[in-house]
Amino acid sequence: RNKTYICFDADEDMNYYNLMKAWKENDKIAFNFHNAHEINNLRDRSGEEQVKKKLRERLTNTKVLIVLIGSKTKNLFKYVRWEIEWAIENDVPIIAVNLNNTKILDVNLCPPILKDKLALHISFNQKIMNLALNSWPNNFKKHKKDGKTGAFYYPEEIYERTLKN
């Protein structure tokens, strides 16, 4: 497991996913992840079971799940909720990334299944996301071992310090 799986509303939030891929490709930006979406190809005309089979293959190789939380994400059950459920059931660390700049759990937009689960909630920001990708998987394991659950987030000082660098 060395991949990062990005879960998002493909109809509304594709531009954020594409921006993450652009950050990854830019040598002048410190942002890197092994994209689980590169494992296989999905066809638009595939049925739900075929899609989930391909998604499961990607998820099986995942070390961290990023959920891009936009205005409609909480209402997506067929795939987004299914992907989050899979990550929870398989103890995959989850980073909930708010696309509206909220730095903590956004109770109005967060998918209900994720609200009380162990997850890091951050805003969509390249430096903060890079920090989360590099630190949350180990912190998740520690918190899980200690029996902790619920929403975690970075204090404002972490944002200030990270954005200065």
C-alpha positions as CSV (number, residue, x, y, z in Angstrom):
1,R,0.0,0.0,0.0
2,N,1.7,3.2,-1.2
3,K,-1.0,5.0,-3.1
4,T,-3.1,8.0,-2.4
5,Y,-6.7,7.7,-3.4
6,I,-8.6,10.9,-4.1
7,C,-12.4,10.6,-3.6
8,F,-14.4,13.5,-5.0
9,D,-17.5,14.7,-6.9
10,A,-16.3,14.1,-10.5
11,D,-19.1,16.3,-11.9
12,E,-18.4,19.3,-9.7
13,D,-14.9,19.2,-8.3
14,M,-12.7,17.7,-11.0
15,N,-10.8,21.0,-11.3
16,Y,-9.5,20.5,-7.7
17,Y,-8.3,17.0,-8.5
18,N,-6.6,18.3,-11.7
19,L,-4.9,21.1,-9.6
20,M,-3.5,18.5,-7.3
21,K,-2.1,16.5,-10.2
22,A,-0.5,19.8,-11.6
23,W,1.1,20.5,-8.2
24,K,2.5,17.0,-8.3
25,E,4.0,17.5,-11.7
26,N,5.5,20.9,-10.9
27,D,9.2,20.5,-9.9
28,K,9.1,23.9,-8.1
29,I,6.2,22.8,-5.7
30,A,6.8,20.4,-2.8
31,F,3.8,18.2,-3.3
32,N,3.9,14.5,-4.1
33,F,1.7,11.5,-4.0
34,H,1.4,8.2,-5.8
35,N,-2.0,8.5,-7.5
36,A,-4.2,5.4,-7.1
37,H,-6.2,6.5,-10.0
38,E,-3.3,5.6,-12.3
39,I,-3.7,1.8,-11.4
40,N,-6.4,1.1,-14.0
41,N,-8.8,2.7,-16.5
42,L,-12.5,3.2,-16.0
43,R,-14.8,3.5,-18.9
44,D,-17.8,5.9,-18.7
45,R,-20.1,3.2,-20.0
46,S,-19.1,0.6,-17.3
47,G,-21.8,-0.7,-15.0
48,E,-21.7,0.0,-11.3
49,E,-20.3,-3.5,-10.4
50,Q,-17.5,-3.1,-12.9
51,V,-16.7,0.4,-11.7
52,K,-16.6,-0.8,-8.1
53,K,-14.4,-3.7,-9.0
54,K,-11.9,-1.3,-10.5
55,L,-12.2,1.1,-7.6
56,R,-11.6,-1.7,-5.1
57,E,-8.4,-2.6,-7.0
58,R,-7.3,1.0,-6.5
59,L,-8.4,1.2,-2.9
60,T,-6.6,-2.1,-2.1
61,N,-3.3,-0.3,-2.9
62,T,-4.2,2.8,-0.9
63,K,-2.3,4.0,2.2
64,V,-4.3,7.3,2.6
65,L,-7.7,8.4,1.3
66,I,-8.3,12.1,0.5
67,V,-11.9,13.2,0.4
68,L,-12.4,16.5,-1.5
69,I,-15.5,18.0,0.2
70,G,-17.4,20.3,-2.1
71,S,-20.9,21.6,-2.0
72,K,-22.6,18.3,-3.1
73,T,-20.2,15.6,-1.8
74,K,-22.3,14.7,1.2
75,N,-25.1,13.7,-1.1
76,L,-23.1,11.2,-3.2
77,F,-23.8,7.7,-2.1
78,K,-23.2,5.4,-5.1
79,Y,-19.4,5.8,-5.2
80,V,-18.2,8.5,-2.7
81,R,-19.9,7.0,0.3
82,W,-18.9,3.6,-0.8
83,E,-15.3,4.6,-1.1
84,I,-15.3,6.3,2.4
85,E,-17.0,3.1,3.9
86,W,-14.3,1.0,2.3
87,A,-11.5,3.1,3.8
88,I,-13.1,3.1,7.3
89,E,-13.6,-0.7,7.2
90,N,-10.0,-1.2,6.1
91,D,-8.4,1.2,8.5
92,V,-7.1,3.5,5.7
93,P,-6.3,7.0,7.1
94,I,-8.7,9.7,5.8
95,I,-7.9,13.3,5.1
96,A,-11.1,15.4,4.6
97,V,-10.2,18.4,2.5
98,N,-12.8,21.2,2.6
99,L,-12.9,23.1,-0.7
100,N,-14.6,26.1,1.0
101,N,-11.4,27.0,3.0
102,T,-12.9,25.6,6.3
103,K,-10.0,24.3,8.4
104,I,-12.0,22.0,10.7
105,L,-14.9,19.6,10.3
106,D,-17.6,21.4,8.2
107,V,-20.8,19.9,9.7
108,N,-22.9,21.3,6.9
109,L,-20.9,19.7,4.0
110,C,-19.1,16.7,5.5
111,P,-20.5,13.4,4.4
112,P,-22.5,12.1,7.4
113,I,-20.6,8.8,7.5
114,L,-17.4,10.7,8.2
115,K,-18.5,13.1,10.9
116,D,-17.7,10.9,13.9
117,K,-14.9,8.9,12.3
118,L,-11.2,9.3,12.9
119,A,-10.1,11.7,10.1
120,L,-8.1,14.9,9.7
121,H,-10.1,17.8,8.4
122,I,-8.2,20.6,6.6
123,S,-8.7,23.3,4.0
124,F,-7.7,22.9,0.3
125,N,-4.2,24.2,0.3
126,Q,-1.1,22.7,-1.3
127,K,1.3,23.1,1.7
128,I,-1.2,22.0,4.3
129,M,-2.2,19.0,2.1
130,N,1.4,18.1,1.7
131,L,2.0,18.2,5.5
132,A,-1.1,16.1,6.0
133,L,0.0,13.5,3.4
134,N,3.3,13.2,5.1
135,S,2.2,13.1,8.7
136,W,-1.4,11.9,9.0
137,P,-1.0,8.2,8.2
138,N,1.4,7.8,11.2
139,N,-0.7,10.0,13.4
140,F,-3.8,8.0,12.4
141,K,-2.2,4.8,13.5
142,K,-1.2,6.2,16.9
143,H,-4.6,7.7,17.5
144,K,-6.3,4.5,16.4
145,K,-4.1,2.5,18.8
146,D,-5.0,4.9,21.6
147,G,-8.7,4.4,20.9
148,K,-9.3,7.9,19.7
149,T,-12.0,8.8,17.2
150,G,-13.7,11.8,15.7
151,A,-12.5,14.8,13.8
152,F,-8.9,16.1,14.1
153,Y,-7.6,19.3,12.6
154,Y,-4.5,21.5,12.7
155,P,-4.5,24.5,15.0
156,E,-4.1,27.9,13.4
157,E,-0.4,28.0,14.3
158,I,0.3,25.1,12.0
159,Y,-1.3,26.8,9.1
160,E,0.6,30.0,9.8
161,R,4.0,28.2,10.2
162,T,3.4,26.0,7.2
163,L,2.3,28.8,4.9
164,K,5.4,30.9,5.8
165,N,7.7,28.1,4.6
